[in-house]
Amino acid sequence: MSIGAGLGTGLSSSRPSAGRAVDLRLYGILDVGVLGEDSAALAALAAEAVAGGATLLQYRDKDLTSARAALARIRAIHAAVAGRAPLLVNDRVDLALAAGVEGVHLGQSDLHPEEARRLLGSRAVIGLTVKTGAQADELYRLPIDYACIGGVFATTSKDNPDPPVGLDGLQRIVFRARLARGQALPLGAIAGIDASNAASVIRAGADGVALIGALFKGGATEAKARDLLARVDEALGQRGAAGSG
């Protein structure tokens, strides 16, 4: 479902959630700064990731110099995915609208989620980066569909002035996010996550993992996606069994 159909049906702060469920288990981020600008290559990577089980995708271009070129890349990725997983645009609500994708992911200094919801409508997916417990405390009043917590570990994929929160920090932020919004809001984890630590991130409380290099660099994207999703699902199953025991 594209976001255009929901335009003008925004939510007020008294209704903090939209009506769309989000599966964060395997969140692939197509970062132009890491993966390059070639539209066909990005589209192929997206298709491979979804074939392997990626549940959500994001287009990210932190050093965007041409909105027209970015829009062409987003449209190519969206066509390659063909509705098999939602595609979000990082930061840029205008490009998400123009491309007709499923939503947007916002940082703390981007357009406020209330404004994004007003523009994108009630059926769009809106995600938010959360880096601190204080930011997690504010989730109760924001019209978002998921939050992504990080950075958890050190990463070379993004210039991040804040130190990694680590697993202990992730656990604390998850706890405060659950207090703010309950169990229904999906919480992802980002930065430095790969096959070696994905399960530990889930055990710390995340509902899914967001990845760039561990999924998209070095080839075999479909196989990597399948392996990562299996690790996440196994850890989620173990967490669920422990919680019901």
Secondary structure, DSSP 4 states (H G I P E B T S, - for coil): --GGGGTT----TTS---S-----SEEEEEEHHHH-S-HHHHHHHHHHHHHTT--EEEEE-TT---HHHHHHHHHHHHHHHTTSS-EEEES-HHHHHHHT-SEEEE-TTSS-HHHHHHHH-TTSEEEEEE-SHHHHHGGGG---SEEEE---S--SSS---SPP-HHHHHHHHHHHHHHHH-SSS-EEEESS--TTTHHHHHHTT-SEEEESHHHHSSS-HHHHHHHHHHHHHHHHHHHHHHHH-
